[in-house]
Amino acid sequence: MRIALSIVGALLVLFGGIWFLQGINVLPGSFMTGQTRWAVYGCIAIAAGVVLLLQANRRRTTSD
């Protein structure tokens, strides 16, 4: 389960970064270029990806 969460989290961060950069008109060549909506979607995707990565990589505490 940790591996799946890590993969999905990393993909969300990656695609969110691309969407954000296209939304703020840094990466041209797409219908998303220059659209503020995609910058917002990118930020949301990055935040969700970071949460998933943190959740997947947190240390489990065991009680004795």
CHARMM-style PDB file with segment names, atoms N, HN, CA, C and O in Angstrom:
ATOM      1  N   MET     1       0.812  -1.191   0.000  1.00  0.00      PROA
ATOM      2  CA  MET     1       0.000   0.000   0.000  1.00  0.00      PROA
ATOM      3  C   MET     1       0.864   1.267   0.000  1.00  0.00      PROA
ATOM      4  O   MET     1       0.535   2.264  -0.644  1.00  0.00      PROA
ATOM      5  N   ARG     2       1.973   1.200   0.738  1.00  0.00      PROA
ATOM      6  HN  ARG     2       2.241   0.391   1.261  1.00  0.00      PROA
ATOM      7  CA  ARG     2       2.853   2.370   0.788  1.00  0.00      PROA
ATOM      8  C   ARG     2       3.421   2.709  -0.586  1.00  0.00      PROA
ATOM      9  O   ARG     2       3.540   3.880  -0.946  1.00  0.00      PROA
ATOM     10  N   ILE     3       3.765   1.686  -1.340  1.00  0.00      PROA
ATOM     11  HN  ILE     3       3.668   0.735  -1.048  1.00  0.00      PROA
ATOM     12  CA  ILE     3       4.349   1.922  -2.659  1.00  0.00      PROA
ATOM     13  C   ILE     3       3.319   2.578  -3.573  1.00  0.00      PROA
ATOM     14  O   ILE     3       3.640   3.513  -4.307  1.00  0.00      PROA
ATOM     15  N   ALA     4       2.090   2.089  -3.527  1.00  0.00      PROA
ATOM     16  HN  ALA     4       1.830   1.329  -2.932  1.00  0.00      PROA
ATOM     17  CA  ALA     4       1.032   2.656  -4.372  1.00  0.00      PROA
ATOM     18  C   ALA     4       0.769   4.115  -3.998  1.00  0.00      PROA
ATOM     19  O   ALA     4       0.624   4.962  -4.879  1.00  0.00      PROA
ATOM     20  N   LEU     5       0.707   4.411  -2.706  1.00  0.00      PROA
ATOM     21  HN  LEU     5       0.824   3.723  -1.990  1.00  0.00      PROA
ATOM     22  CA  LEU     5       0.492   5.799  -2.273  1.00  0.00      PROA
ATOM     23  C   LEU     5       1.662   6.684  -2.695  1.00  0.00      PROA
ATOM     24  O   LEU     5       1.462   7.828  -3.104  1.00  0.00      PROA
ATOM     25  N   SER     6       2.866   6.162  -2.599  1.00  0.00      PROA
ATOM     26  HN  SER     6       3.028   5.233  -2.268  1.00  0.00      PROA
ATOM     27  CA  SER     6       4.035   6.943  -2.998  1.00  0.00      PROA
ATOM     28  C   SER     6       4.022   7.235  -4.496  1.00  0.00      PROA
ATOM     29  O   SER     6       4.349   8.345  -4.915  1.00  0.00      PROA
ATOM     30  N   ILE     7       3.647   6.248  -5.299  1.00  0.00      PROA
ATOM     31  HN  ILE     7       3.381   5.346  -4.959  1.00  0.00      PROA
ATOM     32  CA  ILE     7       3.607   6.448  -6.749  1.00  0.00      PROA
ATOM     33  C   ILE     7       2.535   7.461  -7.123  1.00  0.00      PROA
ATOM     34  O   ILE     7       2.784   8.376  -7.907  1.00  0.00      PROA
ATOM     35  N   VAL     8       1.342   7.296  -6.559  1.00  0.00      PROA
ATOM     36  HN  VAL     8       1.140   6.552  -5.922  1.00  0.00      PROA
ATOM     37  CA  VAL     8       0.258   8.225  -6.860  1.00  0.00      PROA
ATOM     38  C   VAL     8       0.603   9.629  -6.373  1.00  0.00      PROA
ATOM     39  O   VAL     8       0.337  10.605  -7.074  1.00  0.00      PROA
ATOM     40  N   GLY     9       1.192   9.745  -5.182  1.00  0.00      PROA
ATOM     41  HN  GLY     9       1.408   8.952  -4.613  1.00  0.00      PROA
ATOM     42  CA  GLY     9       1.592  11.047  -4.660  1.00  0.00      PROA
ATOM     43  C   GLY     9       2.641  11.720  -5.525  1.00  0.00      PROA
ATOM     44  O   GLY     9       2.557  12.920  -5.789  1.00  0.00      PROA
ATOM     45  N   ALA    10       3.628  10.953  -5.968  1.00  0.00      PROA
ATOM     46  HN  ALA    10       3.695   9.979  -5.754  1.00  0.00      PROA
ATOM     47  CA  ALA    10       4.676  11.514  -6.824  1.00  0.00      PROA
ATOM     48  C   ALA    10       4.104  11.964  -8.167  1.00  0.00      PROA
ATOM     49  O   ALA    10       4.483  13.013  -8.688  1.00  0.00      PROA
ATOM     50  N   LEU    11       3.194  11.171  -8.723  1.00  0.00      PROA
ATOM     51  HN  LEU    11       2.886  10.319  -8.300  1.00  0.00      PROA
ATOM     52  CA  LEU    11       2.573  11.559  -9.998  1.00  0.00      PROA
ATOM     53  C   LEU    11       1.731  12.824  -9.842  1.00  0.00      PROA
ATOM     54  O   LEU    11       1.734  13.684 -10.722  1.00  0.00      PROA
ATOM     55  N   LEU    12       1.015  12.938  -8.730  1.00  0.00      PROA
ATOM     56  HN  LEU    12       1.013  12.238  -8.015  1.00  0.00      PROA
ATOM     57  CA  LEU    12       0.234  14.155  -8.491  1.00  0.00      PROA
ATOM     58  C   LEU    12       1.135  15.383  -8.385  1.00  0.00      PROA
ATOM     59  O   LEU    12       0.811  16.441  -8.924  1.00  0.00      PROA
ATOM     60  N   VAL    13       2.257  15.244  -7.695  1.00  0.00      PROA
ATOM     61  HN  VAL    13       2.520  14.385  -7.257  1.00  0.00      PROA
ATOM     62  CA  VAL    13       3.191  16.366  -7.579  1.00  0.00      PROA
ATOM     63  C   VAL    13       3.760  16.716  -8.950  1.00  0.00      PROA
ATOM     64  O   VAL    13       3.854  17.892  -9.302  1.00  0.00      PROA
ATOM     65  N   LEU    14       4.138  15.704  -9.723  1.00  0.00      PROA
ATOM     66  HN  LEU    14       4.062  14.748  -9.437  1.00  0.00      PROA
ATOM     67  CA  LEU    14       4.712  15.942 -11.049  1.00  0.00      PROA
ATOM     68  C   LEU    14       3.708  16.629 -11.976  1.00  0.00      PROA
ATOM     69  O   LEU    14       4.004  17.676 -12.552  1.00  0.00      PROA
ATOM     70  N   PHE    15       2.523  16.037 -12.117  1.00  0.00      PROA
ATOM     71  HN  PHE    15       2.283  15.186 -11.649  1.00  0.00      PROA
ATOM     72  CA  PHE    15       1.528  16.614 -13.010  1.00  0.00      PROA
ATOM     73  C   PHE    15       1.013  17.948 -12.490  1.00  0.00      PROA
ATOM     74  O   PHE    15       0.726  18.850 -13.276  1.00  0.00      PROA
ATOM     75  N   GLY    16       0.894  18.082 -11.177  1.00  0.00      PROA
ATOM     76  HN  GLY    16       1.127  17.349 -10.538  1.00  0.00      PROA
ATOM     77  CA  GLY    16       0.490  19.357 -10.605  1.00  0.00      PROA
ATOM     78  C   GLY    16       1.484  20.459 -10.915  1.00  0.00      PROA
ATOM     79  O   GLY    16       1.097  21.596 -11.186  1.00  0.00      PROA
ATOM     80  N   GLY    17       2.773  20.121 -10.876  1.00  0.00      PROA
ATOM     81  HN  GLY    17       3.087  19.198 -10.657  1.00  0.00      PROA
ATOM     82  CA  GLY    17       3.796  21.099 -11.234  1.00  0.00      PROA
ATOM     83  C   GLY    17       3.712  21.519 -12.688  1.00  0.00      PROA
ATOM     84  O   GLY    17       3.869  22.695 -13.019  1.00  0.00      PROA
ATOM     85  N   ILE    18       3.461  20.541 -13.558  1.00  0.00      PROA
ATOM     86  HN  ILE    18       3.334  19.587 -13.289  1.00  0.00      PROA
ATOM     87  CA  ILE    18       3.309  20.861 -14.978  1.00  0.00      PROA
ATOM     88  C   ILE    18       2.088  21.746 -15.190  1.00  0.00      PROA
ATOM     89  O   ILE    18       2.160  22.747 -15.903  1.00  0.00      PROA
ATOM     90  N   TRP    19       0.969  21.381 -14.574  1.00  0.00      PROA
ATOM     91  HN  TRP    19       0.910  20.567 -13.995  1.00  0.00      PROA
ATOM     92  CA  TRP    19      -0.257  22.177 -14.722  1.00  0.00      PROA
ATOM     93  C   TRP    19      -0.057  23.591 -14.199  1.00  0.00      PROA
ATOM     94  O   TRP    19      -0.508  24.559 -14.813  1.00  0.00      PROA
ATOM     95  N   PHE    20       0.630  23.708 -13.047  1.00  0.00      PROA
ATOM     96  HN  PHE    20       0.997  22.923 -12.549  1.00  0.00      PROA
ATOM     97  CA  PHE    20       0.868  25.029 -12.481  1.00  0.00      PROA
ATOM     98  C   PHE    20       1.715  25.882 -13.414  1.00  0.00      PROA
ATOM     99  O   PHE    20       1.385  27.039 -13.675  1.00  0.00      PROA
ATOM    100  N   LEU    21       2.808  25.312 -13.916  1.00  0.00      PROA
ATOM    101  HN  LEU    21       3.076  24.373 -13.704  1.00  0.00      PROA
ATOM    102  CA  LEU    21       3.692  26.073 -14.796  1.00  0.00      PROA
ATOM    103  C   LEU    21       3.003  26.449 -16.107  1.00  0.00      PROA
ATOM    104  O   LEU    21       3.251  27.529 -16.644  1.00  0.00      PROA
ATOM    105  N   GLN    22       2.149  25.580 -16.621  1.00  0.00      PROA
ATOM    106  HN  GLN    22       1.948  24.703 -16.184  1.00  0.00      PROA
ATOM    107  CA  GLN    22       1.398  25.938 -17.817  1.00  0.00      PROA
ATOM    108  C   GLN    22       0.361  27.012 -17.492  1.00  0.00      PROA
ATOM    109  O   GLN    22       0.124  27.918 -18.292  1.00  0.00      PROA
ATOM    110  N   GLY    23      -0.243  26.907 -16.335  1.00  0.00      PROA
ATOM    111  HN  GLY    23      -0.050  26.171 -15.685  1.00  0.00      PROA
ATOM    112  CA  GLY    23      -1.254  27.885 -15.947  1.00  0.00      PROA
ATOM    113  C   GLY    23      -0.700  29.287 -15.777  1.00  0.00      PROA
ATOM    114  O   GLY    23      -1.392  30.268 -16.047  1.00  0.00      PROA
ATOM    115  N   ILE    24       0.560  29.388 -15.326  1.00  0.00      PROA
ATOM    116  HN  ILE    24       1.123  28.591 -15.106  1.00  0.00      PROA
ATOM    117  CA  ILE    24       1.160  30.717 -15.156  1.00  0.00      PROA
ATOM    118  C   ILE    24       1.970  31.126 -16.379  1.00  0.00      PROA
ATOM    119  O   ILE    24       2.727  32.097 -16.337  1.00  0.00      PROA
ATOM    120  N   ASN    25       1.804  30.373 -17.478  1.00  0.00      PROA
ATOM    121  HN  ASN    25       1.190  29.585 -17.512  1.00  0.00      PROA
ATOM    122  CA  ASN    25       2.374  30.726 -18.781  1.00  0.00      PROA
ATOM    123  C   ASN    25       3.895  30.576 -18.838  1.00  0.00      PROA
ATOM    124  O   ASN    25       4.569  31.333 -19.538  1.00  0.00      PROA
ATOM    125  N   VAL    26       4.434  29.605 -18.106  1.00  0.00      PROA
ATOM    126  HN  VAL    26       3.887  28.990 -17.538  1.00  0.00      PROA
ATOM    127  CA  VAL    26       5.860  29.333 -18.171  1.00  0.00      PROA
ATOM    128  C   VAL    26       6.143  28.228 -19.187  1.00  0.00      PROA
ATOM    129  O   VAL    26       7.117  28.308 -19.936  1.00  0.00      PROA
ATOM    130  N   LEU    27       5.304  27.210 -19.217  1.00  0.00      PROA
ATOM    131  HN  LEU    27       4.513  27.145 -18.609  1.00  0.00      PROA
ATOM    132  CA  LEU    27       5.427  26.120 -20.190  1.00  0.00      PROA
ATOM    133  C   LEU    27       4.373  26.305 -21.274  1.00  0.00      PROA
ATOM    134  O   LEU    27       3.193  26.051 -21.032  1.00  0.00      PROA
ATOM    135  N   PRO    28       4.772  26.739 -22.452  1.00  0.00      PROA
ATOM    136  CA  PRO    28       3.787  26.950 -23.518  1.00  0.00      PROA
ATOM    137  C   PRO    28       3.473  25.667 -24.271  1.00  0.00      PROA
ATOM    138  O   PRO    28       4.114  24.636 -24.066  1.00  0.00      PROA
ATOM    139  N   GLY    29       2.483  25.748 -25.140  1.00  0.00      PROA
ATOM    140  HN  GLY    29       1.963  26.585 -25.307  1.00  0.00      PROA
ATOM    141  CA  GLY    29       2.208  24.662 -26.061  1.00  0.00      PROA
ATOM    142  C   GLY    29       1.022  23.800 -25.716  1.00  0.00      PROA
ATOM    143  O   GLY    29       0.954  22.651 -26.154  1.00  0.00      PROA
ATOM    144  N   SER    30       0.093  24.311 -24.952  1.00  0.00      PROA
ATOM    145  HN  SER    30       0.149  25.244 -24.597  1.00  0.00      PROA
ATOM    146  CA  SER    30      -1.062  23.521 -24.555  1.00  0.00      PROA
ATOM    147  C   SER    30      -2.267  24.432 -24.415  1.00  0.00      PROA
ATOM    148  O   SER    30      -2.136  25.652 -24.319  1.00  0.00      PROA
ATOM    149  N   PHE    31      -3.446  23.820 -24.404  1.00  0.00      PROA
ATOM    150  HN  PHE    31      -3.553  22.829 -24.482  1.00  0.00      PROA
ATOM    151  CA  PHE    31      -4.656  24.613 -24.166  1.00  0.00      PROA
ATOM    152  C   PHE    31      -4.684  25.159 -22.742  1.00  0.00      PROA
ATOM    153  O   PHE    31      -5.463  26.064 -22.444  1.00  0.00      PROA
ATOM    154  N   MET    32      -3.842  24.621 -21.860  1.00  0.00      PROA
ATOM    155  HN  MET    32      -3.208  23.885 -22.103  1.00  0.00      PROA
ATOM    156  CA  MET    32      -3.786  25.069 -20.468  1.00  0.00      PROA
ATOM    157  C   MET    32      -2.909  26.314 -20.296  1.00  0.00      PROA
ATOM    158  O   MET    32      -2.961  26.964 -19.252  1.00  0.00      PROA
ATOM    159  N   THR    33      -2.121  26.642 -21.291  1.00  0.00      PROA
ATOM    160  HN  THR    33      -2.078  26.114 -22.139  1.00  0.00      PROA
ATOM    161  CA  THR    33      -1.167  27.736 -21.186  1.00  0.00      PROA
ATOM    162  C   THR    33      -1.887  29.061 -20.959  1.00  0.00      PROA
ATOM    163  O   THR    33      -2.771  29.449 -21.723  1.00  0.00      PROA
ATOM    164  N   GLY    34      -1.490  29.738 -19.899  1.00  0.00      PROA
ATOM    165  HN  GLY    34      -0.772  29.423 -19.278  1.00  0.00      PROA
ATOM    166  CA  GLY    34      -2.037  31.049 -19.590  1.00  0.00      PROA
ATOM    167  C   GLY    34      -3.405  31.027 -18.920  1.00  0.00      PROA
ATOM    168  O   GLY    34      -4.018  32.078 -18.733  1.00  0.00      PROA
ATOM    169  N   GLN    35      -3.885  29.858 -18.561  1.00  0.00      PROA
ATOM    170  HN  GLN    35      -3.387  29.004 -18.713  1.00  0.00      PROA
ATOM    171  CA  GLN    35      -5.193  29.741 -17.904  1.00  0.00      PROA
ATOM    172  C   GLN    35      -4.981  29.636 -16.395  1.00  0.00      PROA
ATOM    173  O   GLN    35      -4.417  28.655 -15.911  1.00  0.00      PROA
ATOM    174  N   THR    36      -5.428  30.636 -15.663  1.00  0.00      PROA
ATOM    175  HN  THR    36      -5.886  31.433 -16.056  1.00  0.00      PROA
ATOM    176  CA  THR    36      -5.246  30.668 -14.214  1.00  0.00      PROA
ATOM    177  C   THR    36      -5.892  29.462 -13.546  1.00  0.00      PROA
ATOM    178  O   THR    36      -5.401  28.978 -12.526  1.00  0.00      PROA
ATOM    179  N   ARG    37      -6.977  28.982 -14.111  1.00  0.00      PROA
ATOM    180  HN  ARG    37      -7.376  29.375 -14.940  1.00  0.00      PROA
ATOM    181  CA  ARG    37      -7.678  27.821 -13.550  1.00  0.00      PROA
ATOM    182  C   ARG    37      -6.728  26.632 -13.419  1.00  0.00      PROA
ATOM    183  O   ARG    37      -6.776  25.913 -12.421  1.00  0.00      PROA
ATOM    184  N   TRP    38      -5.868  26.418 -14.410  1.00  0.00      PROA
ATOM    185  HN  TRP    38      -5.828  27.002 -15.221  1.00  0.00      PROA
ATOM    186  CA  TRP    38      -4.950  25.285 -14.376  1.00  0.00      PROA
ATOM    187  C   TRP    38      -3.840  25.489 -13.360  1.00  0.00      PROA
ATOM    188  O   TRP    38      -3.311  24.516 -12.823  1.00  0.00      PROA
ATOM    189  N   ALA    39      -3.481  26.723 -13.090  1.00  0.00      PROA
ATOM    190  HN  ALA    39      -3.911  27.513 -13.527  1.00  0.00      PROA
ATOM    191  CA  ALA    39      -2.513  26.997 -12.027  1.00  0.00      PROA
ATOM    192  C   ALA    39      -3.104  26.612 -10.675  1.00  0.00      PROA
ATOM    193  O   ALA    39      -2.414  26.052  -9.822  1.00  0.00      PROA
ATOM    194  N   VAL    40      -4.379  26.913 -10.488  1.00  0.00      PROA
ATOM    195  HN  VAL    40      -4.939  27.368 -11.180  1.00  0.00      PROA
ATOM    196  CA  VAL    40      -5.055  26.557  -9.233  1.00  0.00      PROA
ATOM    197  C   VAL    40      -5.175  25.035  -9.120  1.00  0.00      PROA
ATOM    198  O   VAL    40      -4.904  24.467  -8.062  1.00  0.00      PROA
ATOM    199  N   TYR    41      -5.582  24.376 -10.213  1.00  0.00      PROA
ATOM    200  HN  TYR    41      -5.802  24.838 -11.072  1.00  0.00      PROA
ATOM    201  CA  TYR    41      -5.666  22.915 -10.208  1.00  0.00      PROA
ATOM    202  C   TYR    41      -4.306  22.294  -9.907  1.00  0.00      PROA
ATOM    203  O   TYR    41      -4.220  21.292  -9.197  1.00  0.00      PROA
ATOM    204  N   GLY    42      -3.259  22.883 -10.441  1.00  0.00      PROA
ATOM    205  HN  GLY    42      -3.329  23.697 -11.017  1.00  0.00      PROA
ATOM    206  CA  GLY    42      -1.917  22.388 -10.190  1.00  0.00      PROA
ATOM    207  C   GLY    42      -1.530  22.492  -8.731  1.00  0.00      PROA
ATOM    208  O   GLY    42      -0.938  21.567  -8.174  1.00  0.00      PROA
ATOM    209  N   CYS    43      -1.861  23.612  -8.107  1.00  0.00      PROA
ATOM    210  HN  CYS    43      -2.342  24.363  -8.559  1.00  0.00      PROA
ATOM    211  CA  CYS    43      -1.566  23.782  -6.676  1.00  0.00      PROA
ATOM    212  C   CYS    43      -2.316  22.756  -5.838  1.00  0.00      PROA
ATOM    213  O   CYS    43      -1.768  22.198  -4.887  1.00  0.00      PROA
ATOM    214  N   ILE    44      -3.566  22.512  -6.195  1.00  0.00      PROA
ATOM    215  HN  ILE    44      -4.011  22.966  -6.967  1.00  0.00      PROA
ATOM    216  CA  ILE    44      -4.368  21.528  -5.464  1.00  0.00      PROA
ATOM    217  C   ILE    44      -3.764  20.130  -5.636  1.00  0.00      PROA
ATOM    218  O   ILE    44      -3.672  19.368  -4.674  1.00  0.00      PROA
ATOM    219  N   ALA    45      -3.359  19.801  -6.850  1.00  0.00      PROA
ATOM    220  HN  ALA    45      -3.434  20.420  -7.632  1.00  0.00      PROA
ATOM    221  CA  ALA    45      -2.763  18.486  -7.111  1.00  0.00      PROA
ATOM    222  C   ALA    45      -1.443  18.326  -6.364  1.00  0.00      PROA
ATOM    223  O   ALA    45      -1.166  17.258  -5.817  1.00  0.00      PROA
ATOM    224  N   ILE    46      -0.635  19.368  -6.338  1.00  0.00      PROA
ATOM    225  HN  ILE    46      -0.859  20.235  -6.782  1.00  0.00      PROA
ATOM    226  CA  ILE    46       0.632  19.317  -5.607  1.00  0.00      PROA
ATOM    227  C   ILE    46       0.371  19.095  -4.123  1.00  0.00      PROA
ATOM    228  O   ILE    46       1.023  18.259  -3.497  1.00  0.00      PROA
ATOM    229  N   ALA    47      -0.569  19.832  -3.561  1.00  0.00      PROA
ATOM    230  HN  ALA    47      -1.098  20.512  -4.069  1.00  0.00      PROA
ATOM    231  CA  ALA    47      -0.890  19.685  -2.138  1.00  0.00      PROA
ATOM    232  C   ALA    47      -1.389  18.272  -1.835  1.00  0.00      PROA
ATOM    233  O   ALA    47      -0.986  17.672  -0.838  1.00  0.00      PROA
ATOM    234  N   ALA    48      -2.261  17.741  -2.688  1.00  0.00      PROA
ATOM    235  HN  ALA    48      -2.589  18.228  -3.497  1.00  0.00      PROA
ATOM    236  CA  ALA    48      -2.764  16.383  -2.481  1.00  0.00      PROA
ATOM    237  C   ALA    48      -1.636  15.365  -2.599  1.00  0.00      PROA
ATOM    238  O   ALA    48      -1.593  14.400  -1.836  1.00  0.00      PROA
ATOM    239  N   GLY    49      -0.731  15.566  -3.539  1.00  0.00      PROA
ATOM    240  HN  GLY    49      -0.766  16.350  -4.159  1.00  0.00      PROA
ATOM    241  CA  GLY    49       0.397  14.663  -3.704  1.00  0.00      PROA
ATOM    242  C   GLY    49       1.331  14.672  -2.511  1.00  0.00      PROA
ATOM    243  O   GLY    49       1.820  13.623  -2.091  1.00  0.00      PROA
ATOM    244  N   VAL    50       1.579  15.845  -1.968  1.00  0.00      PROA
ATOM    245  HN  VAL    50       1.182  16.697  -2.309  1.00  0.00      PROA
ATOM    246  CA  VAL    50       2.443  15.949  -0.792  1.00  0.00      PROA
ATOM    247  C   VAL    50       1.799  15.242   0.400  1.00  0.00      PROA
ATOM    248  O   VAL    50       2.478  14.543   1.153  1.00  0.00      PROA
ATOM    249  N   VAL    51       0.487  15.425   0.568  1.00  0.00      PROA
ATOM    250  HN  VAL    51      -0.064  15.992  -0.044  1.00  0.00      PROA
ATOM    251  CA  VAL    51      -0.219  14.745   1.660  1.00  0.00      PROA
ATOM    252  C   VAL    51      -0.108  13.231   1.500  1.00  0.00      PROA
ATOM    253  O   VAL    51       0.150  12.525   2.476  1.00  0.00      PROA
ATOM    254  N   LEU    52      -0.300  12.726   0.289  1.00  0.00      PROA
ATOM    255  HN  LEU    52      -0.510  13.299  -0.504  1.00  0.00      PROA
ATOM    256  CA  LEU    52      -0.181  11.284   0.055  1.00  0.00      PROA
ATOM    257  C   LEU    52       1.242  10.789   0.320  1.00  0.00      PROA
ATOM    258  O   LEU    52       1.432   9.725   0.909  1.00  0.00      PROA
ATOM    259  N   LEU    53       2.231  11.555  -0.111  1.00  0.00      PROA
ATOM    260  HN  LEU    53       2.076  12.419  -0.590  1.00  0.00      PROA
ATOM    261  CA  LEU    53       3.617  11.155   0.136  1.00  0.00      PROA
ATOM    262  C   LEU    53       3.930  11.142   1.632  1.00  0.00      PROA
ATOM    263  O   LEU    53       4.599  10.230   2.119  1.00  0.00      PROA
ATOM    264  N   LEU    54       3.457  12.132   2.346  1.00  0.00      PROA
ATOM    265  HN  LEU    54       2.913  12.873   1.950  1.00  0.00      PROA
ATOM    266  CA  LEU    54       3.673  12.155   3.791  1.00  0.00      PROA
ATOM    267  C   LEU    54       2.963  10.995   4.473  1.00  0.00      PROA
ATOM    268  O   LEU    54       3.516  10.363   5.373  1.00  0.00      PROA
ATOM    269  N   GLN    55       1.750  10.718   4.046  1.00  0.00      PROA
ATOM    270  HN  GLN    55       1.301  11.231   3.315  1.00  0.00      PROA
ATOM    271  CA  GLN    55       0.987   9.607   4.606  1.00  0.00      PROA
ATOM    272  C   GLN    55       1.676   8.272   4.328  1.00  0.00      PROA
ATOM    273  O   GLN    55       1.727   7.408   5.204  1.00  0.00      PROA
ATOM    274  N   ALA    56       2.194   8.102   3.144  1.00  0.00      PROA
ATOM    275  HN  ALA    56       2.153   8.804   2.433  1.00  0.00      PROA
ATOM    276  CA  ALA    56       2.838   6.843   2.764  1.00  0.00      PROA
ATOM    277  C   ALA    56       4.169   6.642   3.488  1.00  0.00      PROA
ATOM    278  O   ALA    56       4.568   5.507   3.749  1.00  0.00      PROA
ATOM    279  N   ASN    57       4.846   7.722   3.808  1.00  0.00      PROA
ATOM    280  HN  ASN    57       4.522   8.644   3.596  1.00  0.00      PROA
ATOM    281  CA  ASN    57       6.193   7.614   4.373  1.00  0.00      PROA
ATOM    282  C   ASN    57       6.274   7.925   5.865  1.00  0.00      PROA
ATOM    283  O   ASN    57       7.370   8.018   6.418  1.00  0.00      PROA
ATOM    284  N   ARG    58       5.141   8.084   6.511  1.00  0.00      PROA
ATOM    285  HN  ARG    58       4.251   8.009   6.061  1.00  0.00      PROA
ATOM    286  CA  ARG    58       5.204   8.347   7.948  1.00  0.00      PROA
ATOM    287  C   ARG    58       5.608   7.077   8.686  1.00  0.00      PROA
ATOM    288  O   ARG    58       5.348   5.961   8.237  1.00  0.00      PROA
ATOM    289  N   ARG    59       6.230   7.277   9.793  1.00  0.00      PROA
ATOM    290  HN  ARG    59       6.441   8.184  10.157  1.00  0.00      PROA
ATOM    291  CA  ARG    59       6.690   6.138  10.571  1.00  0.00      PROA
ATOM    292  C   ARG    59       5.530   5.581  11.403  1.00  0.00      PROA
ATOM    293  O   ARG    59       4.775   6.322  12.032  1.00  0.00      PROA
ATOM    294  N   ARG    60       5.421   4.292  11.384  1.00  0.00      PROA
ATOM    295  HN  ARG    60       6.035   3.689  10.873  1.00  0.00      PROA
ATOM    296  CA  ARG    60       4.391   3.625  12.181  1.00  0.00      PROA
ATOM    297  C   ARG    60       4.958   3.407  13.583  1.00  0.00      PROA
ATOM    298  O   ARG    60       6.086   2.940  13.741  1.00  0.00      PROA
ATOM    299  N   THR    61       4.176   3.744  14.578  1.00  0.00      PROA
ATOM    300  HN  THR    61       3.260   4.123  14.449  1.00  0.00      PROA
ATOM    301  CA  THR    61       4.606   3.515  15.946  1.00  0.00      PROA
ATOM    302  C   THR    61       3.990   2.208  16.428  1.00  0.00      PROA
ATOM    303  O   THR    61       2.816   1.925  16.190  1.00  0.00      PROA
ATOM    304  N   THR    62       4.795   1.438  17.098  1.00  0.00      PROA
ATOM    305  HN  THR    62       5.749   1.668  17.292  1.00  0.00      PROA
ATOM    306  CA  THR    62       4.309   0.166  17.634  1.00  0.00      PROA
ATOM    307  C   THR    62       4.300   0.249  19.147  1.00  0.00      PROA
ATOM    308  O   THR    62       5.231   0.761  19.768  1.00  0.00      PROA
ATOM    309  N   SER    63       3.258  -0.250  19.709  1.00  0.00      PROA
ATOM    310  HN  SER    63       2.501  -0.666  19.205  1.00  0.00      PROA
ATOM    311  CA  SER    63       3.166  -0.246  21.183  1.00  0.00      PROA
ATOM    312  C   SER    63       3.608  -1.605  21.700  1.00  0.00      PROA
ATOM    313  O   SER    63       3.273  -2.640  21.124  1.00  0.00      PROA
ATOM    314  N   ASP    64       4.356  -1.592  22.778  1.00  0.00      PROA
ATOM    315  HN  ASP    64       4.629  -0.751  23.245  1.00  0.00      PROA
ATOM    316  CA  ASP    64       4.870  -2.853  23.353  1.00  0.00      PROA
ATOM    317  C   ASP    64       3.929  -3.431  24.343  1.00  0.00      PROA
ATOM    318  OT1 ASP    64       4.208  -4.485  24.916  1.00  0.00      PROA
TER     319      ASP     64
END
